[in-house]
Amino acid sequence: MDFCIINFNINKDVSKQIWSACVIHLVNILAAMLLTLGNLKSDQCVWYFISIFFDATLGVLICYGLNYGVNTLSLKYDWKLLKSGLYYEEYMGSKGKMKMRMNTKMYFAQLGMWTIITIIVNT
């Protein structure tokens, strides 16, 4: 595998993490607001901290387990779109030479699945 492909894979994986962190941040803010709605004695910051604490401890373990399960199923049933970290596919180039190209469907399918996993863990 070419160094450039490995580098692009790392960038794709990091971008999924950044996206899910932003989504979870918004979900945590909304949850904190909803949990304190109508209760003047409750503090939104406390609920936000509890959510972040859960996400950083038990939530990571649950995310790992769900992601492992999705990867296991993707290997068993040959769901290439959901195989985490796989963003490229081979194709026959000119002169009969095999080449690699990025498959955006794979990236966005994995981004969607990871977002769903992190939202499930957070709710």
Residue pairs with C-beta under 8 A, 6 or more apart in sequence:
2 100
5 88
5 100
8 87
8 102
9 85
9 87
9 88
12 85
12 87
12 107
13 85
15 111
16 110
16 111
16 114
19 111
19 115
20 114
20 115
20 118
23 115
23 118
23 119
24 55
24 118
24 119
24 122
27 119
27 122
27 123
28 48
28 51
28 52
28 55
28 122
29 48
31 47
31 48
31 51
31 122
31 123
32 44
32 45
32 47
32 48
32 51
33 44
35 42
35 44
35 47
36 42
36 43
36 44
36 47
51 122
55 121
55 122
59 121
59 122
62 121
63 117
63 118
63 121
66 117
66 120
66 121
67 84
67 114
67 117
70 82
70 84
70 113
70 117
71 82
71 83
71 84
73 79
73 82
74 80
74 81
74 82
74 83
74 84
75 83
80 86
80 89
80 106
81 105
81 106
81 109
81 110
82 109
82 110
82 113
83 106
83 110
84 110
84 114
86 106
87 102
87 103
87 106
87 107
87 110
88 100
88 101
88 102
88 103
88 106
89 100
89 101
89 103
89 106
90 98
90 99
90 100
91 98
91 99
91 100
91 101
92 98
92 99
93 99
